[in-house]
Amino acid sequence: MHDAFSSSLGQGWPQIADLALAFVLTSLIGLERRAKRKSAGLRTHALVGLGAALFMLVSKYGFTDLMDADSVSFDPSRIAAQVVSGVGFLGGGLIFVRRDVVRGLTTAAIVWVSAAVGMACGAGLPLLALVVVALHFLTVWGFTKLGEHLPDVEPSRLLLTYEEGRGVLRTALGHCTERGFAVTETQATQDDLGDDVARTPRTRLALAVAGKGSVPELVAELIEIPGMIAVNARQPGMSGE
């Protein structure tokens, strides 16, 4: 047991410290995601970072007994490359599209960063791991605050389709106000029912909203309103309809 517990064999205190650092740093990232109630939270990020660190340690030390074998050739960096590919697949599972709204991109990117932090710890690069974690918090907190103070060039336009008589418009306008948006323009048209008198009347409402909030998050809330049929958004700088 004593012989197996050796840093030269990749199973000593330095490697345990690398794993512990990866666990602590990626847990901090996970706590931030958990505070925002994201699907990938504390446990996901901690496990991704810890696993990535272990893969790096296996890549560095797991084949030392084969180093002197003339008949064996290997590239330890291939394990690290596969970690990147595997985490990319995991991150892709966090991204989904619902009613033309893409969600989960930031969370998927942060899972990818957590894996990179774990790999850096496993590779014996703790300073780089610490810097990346610090930059992570600067990005998710600092950039959010910065975006709130950037002026809007032009309002975003939303097209809502909803059923009449269910209080959808009042609820939608309330969400806009709570998200920090001001409605600057409205234009409503009612669908022609034709011979289908049994169908609930529908209204198509075009809104121009200006503010410092997140339009994708606003859209994600609007589509959850009972009676809302569709929400389409066009932000400044977007091409196409």
MIDREN-628750 format. One line per field, with one value per residue: y, x, z of N, C-alpha, C in turn; residue in three letters. Coordinates in steps of 0.02 Angstrom, whole numbers, plus 50000, padded with zeros to 5 digits. Atoms other than C-alpha are relative to their C-alpha. Layout:
MIDREN-628750
ny: (Y ...) $
nx: (X ...) $
nz: (Z ...) $
cay: (Y ...) $
cax: (X ...) $
caz: (Z ...) $
cy: (Y ...) $
cx: (X ...) $
cz: (Z ...) $
torkol: (ala ...) $
This chain:
MIDREN-628750
ny: (49940 49943 49992 49975 49930 49965 49947 50018 50046 49965 50013 49971 49939 49949 50016 49992 49927 49978 50020 49958 49933 50004 50007 49937 49947 50012 49994 49928 49986 50031 49962 49943 50026 50022 49940 49977 50054 50030 50073 50027 49960 50015 50068 50012 49968 50031 50066 49990 49978 50053 50052 49975 50001 50069 50021 49971 50036 50065 49988 49985 50051 50066 50045 49998 50067 50020 49952 50032 50056 49982 50020 49961 49928 49968 49928 49985 49943 50021 50002 49931 49981 50033 49965 49942 50024 50026 49946 49966 50039 49987 49932 49997 50023 49947 49949 50021 49948 50006 49946 49955 49970 50043 49992 50045 49990 49979 50056 50048 49972 50002 50070 50008 49965 50041 50054 49972 49986 50064 50024 49960 50023 50065 49993 49966 49929 49970 49928 49990 50018 49945 49942 50014 49996 49928 49971 50025 49958 49934 50005 50011 49946 49934 49986 49989 49931 49955 49999 49961 49928 49984 49971 50037 49965 50000 50047 50067 50008 50064 50015 50046 50029 50027 50008 49946 50015 50036 49953 50010 49936 49969 50037 49989 49933 50002 50030 49951 49950 50031 50012 49936 49975 49954 50012 49937 50002 50059 50004 50063 50022 50060 50050 50011 50068 50029 50043 50038 49959 50034 49989 49941 49944 49990 49933 49993 49935 49980 49957 49975 49992 49973 50006 50029 50070 50052 50017 50072 50020 49974 50043 50064 49991 49986 50060 50043 49972 50038 49966 49975 50050 49993 49938 49992 49941 49974 49951 49958 50033 50065 49998 50045 49990) $
nx: (50041 49955 49968 50049 50013 49938 50012 49968 50046 50062 50049 49975 50034 50007 50057 50060 50011 50027 50071 50037 50005 50050 50066 50019 50010 50059 50058 50016 50037 50065 50041 50028 50053 50054 50034 50043 50048 49989 50008 49935 49982 49942 49976 49976 49935 49949 49983 49965 49932 49964 49986 49950 49935 49977 49980 49934 49951 49991 49961 49931 49966 50030 49964 49928 49971 49989 49954 49938 50015 49984 50053 50060 49997 50063 50000 50041 50045 50063 50052 50023 50041 50065 50039 50030 50055 50054 50035 50039 50061 50040 50025 50052 50062 50030 50027 50062 50038 50072 50037 49951 49957 49944 49983 49948 49934 49952 49988 49959 49933 49970 49980 49938 49948 49987 49956 49934 49970 49979 49943 49942 49980 49969 49937 49952 49999 50051 50006 50045 50067 50025 50013 50060 50058 50011 50028 50069 50044 50001 50044 50071 50025 49980 50027 50072 50008 49980 50054 50056 49986 49988 50061 50033 49999 50069 50038 50012 50070 50030 50065 50036 50063 50029 50072 50036 50041 49964 49956 49931 49967 49983 49944 49941 49975 49970 49933 49956 49982 49957 49934 49966 50015 50055 50033 50000 50043 50042 50045 50037 50047 50036 50006 50066 50022 50034 50056 49984 50024 49988 49931 49989 49969 49929 49974 49928 49979 49930 49975 49932 49980 49933 49978 49935 50008 49983 50056 50013 50032 50068 50037 50009 50054 50063 50028 50027 50064 50058 50035 49953 49992 49934 49963 49942 49961 49948 49960 49958 49942 50017 50021 50056 50062) $
nz: (50000 49996 50065 50048 49984 50018 50049 50064 50034 50013 49948 49939 49977 50052 50044 49960 49996 50065 50002 49952 50028 50053 49969 49967 50050 50041 49955 49998 50062 49994 49953 50037 50043 49956 49977 50054 50012 50065 50001 49980 49942 49958 50007 50068 50013 49957 50027 50064 49985 49967 50050 50047 49966 49996 50067 50013 49960 50033 50061 49982 49960 50006 50045 49985 50001 50070 50031 50022 50045 50068 50046 49987 50014 49982 49995 49941 50012 50031 49948 49990 50058 49995 49948 50033 50042 49958 49966 50051 50007 49940 50006 50051 49971 49959 50044 50032 50034 49988 50033 50030 49949 49983 49930 49975 50030 49949 49955 50036 50004 49934 49988 50038 49962 49940 50020 50013 49934 49973 50038 49980 49934 50008 50036 49958 50018 49956 50010 50056 49979 49958 50043 50041 49956 49987 50062 50005 49959 50033 50058 49984 49958 50024 50066 49992 49976 50053 50050 49975 50008 50070 50030 50054 50064 50023 49960 50024 50021 49983 50030 49956 50023 49939 49999 49967 49942 49947 49964 50023 50012 49936 49971 50042 49987 49933 50006 50032 49950 49950 50031 50013 50067 50011 50064 50036 50058 50004 50058 49992 50051 49979 50053 50030 49985 50057 49983 49940 49944 49937 49978 49958 50037 49989 50015 50015 49973 50012 49947 50002 49931 49990 49931 49987 49982 50048 50043 49999 49937 50003 50046 49966 49952 50035 50031 49947 49977 50024 50054 50050 50053 50031 49988 50045 49981 50044 49964 50044 50028 50028 50069 50015 49962) $
cay: (50000 50118 50085 50120 50286 50380 50545 50473 50343 50475 50427 50542 50700 50816 50725 50721 50909 50931 50835 50935 51100 51048 50999 51163 51277 51193 51184 51374 51383 51262 51366 51516 51410 51338 51513 51552 51389 51319 51138 51104 51160 51121 50932 50933 51058 50980 50807 50870 50961 50817 50691 50800 50817 50630 50600 50718 50629 50461 50535 50593 50445 50300 50229 50250 50061 50055 50195 50078 49951 49956 49874 50002 50176 50295 50478 50532 50691 50588 50565 50753 50775 50649 50741 50897 50799 50711 50870 50951 50811 50839 51025 50996 50906 51065 51169 51159 51257 51289 51392 51472 51517 51446 51415 51339 51409 51495 51345 51230 51346 51350 51160 51164 51291 51181 51037 51148 51203 51022 50977 51121 51063 50885 50944 51034 51211 51280 51463 51450 51363 51502 51637 51553 51536 51721 51766 51656 51759 51920 51860 51801 51943 52088 52073 52060 52223 52302 52252 52336 52504 52491 52601 52520 52568 52523 52431 52244 52186 52046 51965 51882 51765 51725 51675 51810 51817 51739 51895 51856 52036 52101 51963 51989 52175 52139 52025 52160 52285 52163 52126 52312 52344 52487 52455 52592 52532 52413 52354 52222 52124 51991 51829 51803 51651 51628 51484 51412 51497 51366 51416 51536 51708 51743 51907 51945 52086 52171 52250 52362 52350 52448 52416 52341 52168 52005 51981 51791 51775 51885 51778 51620 51690 51749 51580 51501 51612 51509 51554 51611 51521 51590 51720 51778 51902 52010 52101 52243 52178 52017 51980 51898 51882) $
cax: (50000 50142 50226 50065 50042 50179 50178 50296 50162 50026 49942 50021 49973 50011 49884 49757 49782 49751 49587 49535 49573 49472 49328 49330 49346 49213 49098 49110 49056 48915 48856 48834 48733 48631 48593 48518 48418 48497 48475 48662 48703 48820 48830 48849 48992 49082 49075 49126 49276 49326 49310 49409 49548 49555 49562 49710 49799 49767 49836 49993 50027 49918 50041 50207 50229 50228 50353 50500 50411 50484 50332 50207 50179 50050 50003 49946 49867 49733 49641 49634 49567 49429 49379 49348 49241 49144 49104 49049 48923 48863 48847 48746 48617 48588 48542 48363 48247 48067 47954 48102 48188 48361 48402 48548 48692 48775 48754 48827 48976 49004 49003 49138 49237 49218 49295 49438 49467 49471 49592 49706 49707 49744 49883 49967 49921 49828 49865 49781 49632 49614 49624 49491 49372 49397 49362 49208 49134 49185 49091 48929 48917 49016 48958 48777 48794 48884 48745 48618 48705 48731 48611 48485 48510 48332 48190 48165 48007 47896 47751 47629 47489 47368 47189 47065 46976 47114 47203 47357 47393 47388 47504 47623 47637 47670 47815 47886 47883 47960 48102 48143 48063 47953 47826 47850 47734 47588 47486 47350 47254 47122 47121 46977 46882 46789 46665 46753 46644 46686 46870 46926 46964 47150 47245 47412 47499 47658 47757 47910 48001 48153 48252 48405 48334 48365 48249 48275 48229 48077 48022 48048 47929 47800 47781 47738 47584 47423 47335 47493 47508 47670 47803 47925 48063 48173 48314 48420 48554 48462 48438 48285 48111) $
caz: (50000 50044 49877 49783 49876 49785 49691 49561 49521 49511 49675 49802 49895 49748 49639 49779 49798 49611 49625 49779 49693 49541 49653 49750 49598 49494 49646 49655 49474 49510 49658 49544 49422 49566 49629 49459 49462 49305 49251 49270 49446 49589 49570 49381 49377 49525 49447 49274 49346 49458 49317 49197 49326 49351 49164 49153 49295 49211 49050 49141 49255 49202 49077 49166 49176 48985 48956 48936 48826 48651 48573 48641 48573 48641 48649 48823 48752 48665 48830 48856 48680 48712 48871 48767 48644 48781 48876 48713 48694 48873 48844 48687 48791 48892 48740 48680 48568 48615 48505 48416 48581 48610 48793 48887 48784 48931 49045 48912 48891 49079 49090 48956 49059 49215 49120 49065 49246 49301 49162 49211 49392 49339 49226 49371 49314 49466 49428 49259 49338 49468 49335 49228 49376 49417 49235 49240 49381 49293 49139 49220 49345 49275 49095 49153 49249 49103 48983 49095 49066 48879 48780 48664 48482 48435 48519 48506 48420 48482 48392 48512 48460 48600 48640 48686 48853 48960 49022 48918 48868 49046 49105 48959 48990 49174 49127 49014 49156 49281 49159 49144 48975 48920 48782 48653 48517 48497 48349 48366 48236 48264 48166 48047 48110 47947 47964 48118 48248 48379 48386 48521 48448 48429 48429 48349 48442 48383 48525 48520 48686 48745 48902 48982 49016 48925 48776 48768 48952 48925 48778 48881 49013 48888 48803 48971 48995 48985 48823 48735 48567 48494 48529 48396 48433 48327 48413 48342 48227 48182 47999 47926 47999) $
cy: (50062 50013 50029 50075 50040 50052 49984 49952 50033 49990 50027 50063 50054 49988 50007 50075 50027 49984 50045 50070 50002 49997 50066 50053 49989 49999 50073 50020 49971 50037 50061 49978 49979 50060 50027 49946 49972 49924 49965 50043 49976 49930 49987 50029 49970 49933 50006 50020 49946 49944 50021 49999 49929 49974 50027 49964 49930 50008 50010 49940 49928 49950 49999 49931 49976 50044 49967 49942 50022 49986 50041 50073 50031 50075 50020 50058 49979 49996 50069 50022 49969 50031 50060 49979 49976 50054 50041 49965 50012 50069 50006 49978 50052 50054 49973 50060 49987 50061 50055 50036 49951 50014 49951 50011 50019 49943 49948 50024 49996 49929 49986 50033 49960 49941 50025 50015 49935 49972 50039 49979 49932 50002 50035 50074 50037 50075 50015 49984 50056 50061 49990 50004 50073 50033 49976 50045 50071 50000 49997 50055 50069 50018 50011 50071 50050 50006 50041 50075 50019 50028 49956 50042 50007 49947 49931 49993 49928 49993 49945 49976 49965 49997 50057 49975 49964 50045 49996 50066 50033 49966 50012 50068 50003 49969 50048 50051 49971 49987 50065 50028 50049 49986 50067 50002 49936 50003 49931 49988 49936 49952 49995 49927 49966 49961 49962 50041 49968 50014 50064 50055 50009 50070 49995 50071 50011 50050 50024 50015 50025 49995 49965 49925 49954 49982 49925 49976 50025 49955 49933 50004 50008 49936 49952 50025 49958 50041 50029 49945 50003 50067 50000 50066 50019 50055 50041 49962 49931 50009 49950 50013 49956) $
cx: (50043 50033 49952 49986 50064 49985 50031 49956 49932 49947 50024 49960 49995 49940 49934 49983 49972 49926 49958 49991 49948 49930 49977 49983 49937 49936 49980 49962 49930 49954 49968 49943 49939 49961 49952 49950 50006 49998 50065 50026 50062 50027 50029 50069 50055 50022 50036 50072 50043 50018 50053 50070 50028 50023 50070 50055 50013 50042 50074 50036 49975 50038 50075 50032 50014 50052 50061 49989 50011 49943 49936 50013 49933 50010 49955 49950 49934 49944 49972 49955 49931 49957 49964 49940 49941 49961 49960 49934 49953 49969 49945 49933 49965 49968 49936 49964 49926 49966 50048 50044 50054 50020 50055 50069 50052 50017 50044 50072 50035 50019 50066 50058 50018 50045 50071 50036 50024 50061 50063 50026 50035 50067 50054 50007 49949 49991 49953 49928 49969 49982 49936 49937 49985 49969 49929 49953 49997 49951 49927 49971 50016 49970 49924 49986 50018 49945 49941 50010 50015 49936 49972 50001 49930 49962 49997 49926 49977 49933 49968 49936 49969 49924 49968 49965 50035 50050 50072 50037 50021 50060 50065 50031 50032 50069 50049 50025 50048 50070 50036 49989 49942 49972 49992 49952 49959 49957 49967 49955 49968 49993 49929 49980 49967 49939 50011 49981 50013 50070 50005 50033 50073 50020 50074 50020 50074 50020 50070 50019 50072 50017 50066 49996 50021 49938 49987 49966 49929 49957 49985 49944 49933 49968 49970 49932 49942 49961 50045 50014 50070 50030 50060 50034 50049 50037 50041 50061 49986 49977 49945 49942 50001) $
cz: (50000 49933 49948 50012 49989 49946 49933 49960 49986 50053 50067 50019 49947 49954 50037 50007 49934 49995 50046 49973 49944 50028 50030 49948 49959 50043 50006 49938 50004 50048 49966 49954 50041 50025 49948 49978 49929 50005 50020 50057 50035 49986 49931 49989 50043 49972 49933 50012 50032 49951 49950 50030 50004 49932 49983 50039 49972 49937 50016 50031 49988 49958 50013 49998 49929 49966 49970 49951 49928 49952 50008 49985 50017 50005 50058 49988 49969 50051 50012 49943 50004 50056 49970 49958 50042 50035 49950 49988 50059 49997 49949 50026 50042 49957 49968 49971 50012 49971 49977 50051 50019 50072 50019 49972 50052 50048 49967 49996 50068 50020 49964 50037 50063 49983 49988 50066 50032 49965 50020 50068 49995 49965 50042 49984 50043 49990 49942 50018 50042 49958 49960 50043 50015 49939 49988 50038 49972 49942 50020 50044 49970 49933 50003 50023 49946 49947 50021 49989 49928 49970 49945 49936 49973 50040 49968 49984 50014 49964 50042 49966 50060 49993 50039 50064 50056 50038 49979 49993 50065 50032 49962 50013 50070 49999 49969 50051 50052 49974 49983 49931 50001 49931 49965 49941 50001 49937 50002 49941 50024 49942 49976 50011 49941 50023 50066 50061 50068 50027 50041 49960 50019 49979 49986 50019 49987 50053 49983 50072 50003 50074 50006 50018 49944 49959 49998 50064 50003 49957 50033 50052 49965 49972 50051 50024 49972 49948 49947 49949 49971 50018 49953 50017 49946 50036 49951 49977 49971 49929 49990 50045 50063) $
torkol: (met his asp ala phe ser ser ser leu gly gln gly trp pro gln ile ala asp leu ala leu ala phe val leu thr ser leu ile gly leu glu arg arg ala lys arg lys ser ala gly leu arg thr his ala leu val gly leu gly ala ala leu phe met leu val ser lys tyr gly phe thr asp leu met asp ala asp ser val ser phe asp pro ser arg ile ala ala gln val val ser gly val gly phe leu gly gly gly leu ile phe val arg arg asp val val arg gly leu thr thr ala ala ile val trp val ser ala ala val gly met ala cys gly ala gly leu pro leu leu ala leu val val val ala leu his phe leu thr val trp gly phe thr lys leu gly glu his leu pro asp val glu pro ser arg leu leu leu thr tyr glu glu gly arg gly val leu arg thr ala leu gly his cys thr glu arg gly phe ala val thr glu thr gln ala thr gln asp asp leu gly asp asp val ala arg thr pro arg thr arg leu ala leu ala val ala gly lys gly ser val pro glu leu val ala glu leu ile glu ile pro gly met ile ala val asn ala arg gln pro gly met ser gly glu) $
